[in-house]
């Protein structure tokens, strides 16, 4: 039986985050730490997301909106 890729799995029942949202949030946190707590440019975050999965710019903006990040 094959497993779905982590980004296609259903949301976790504990917090409602999909694996894709969880990945974006983790990459954002890592980038903020590297930048000393400063804001992370969306282009930088997008590049990091693309290293892990295929996603359009629009999809990233939707993810950020769902996370409440402007």
GIZIHU-V886229 format. One record per backbone hydrogen bond with DSSP energy under -0.5 kcal/mol. NH is the residue of the N-H (numbers start at 1). CO is the residue of the C=O. E is the energy in kcal/mol with one decimal. If there is no record, write none. Layout:
# GIZIHU-V886229
[[NH,CO,E] [NH,CO,E]]
This chain:
# GIZIHU-V886229
[[8,5,-2.1] [9,5,-0.5] [9,6,-0.8] [12,17,-2.1] [16,12,-2.6] [19,9,-0.6] [22,18,-2.6] [23,19,-2.3] [24,20,-2.4] [25,21,-2.5] [26,22,-2.3] [27,23,-2.8] [28,24,-2.3] [29,25,-2.4] [30,26,-2.5] [31,27,-2.3] [32,28,-2.5] [33,29,-2.2] [34,30,-2.1] [35,31,-1.7] [36,33,-1.5] [37,32,-3.4] [38,35,-1.0] [41,39,-0.5] [45,41,-2.0] [46,42,-3.0] [47,43,-2.2] [48,44,-1.8] [49,45,-2.4] [50,46,-2.4] [51,47,-0.9] [52,49,-1.8] [53,49,-2.2] [60,56,-2.0] [61,57,-2.3] [62,58,-2.2] [63,59,-2.4] [64,60,-2.7] [65,61,-2.2] [66,62,-2.4] [67,63,-1.7] [68,65,-1.0] [69,64,-3.2] [70,68,-0.5]]
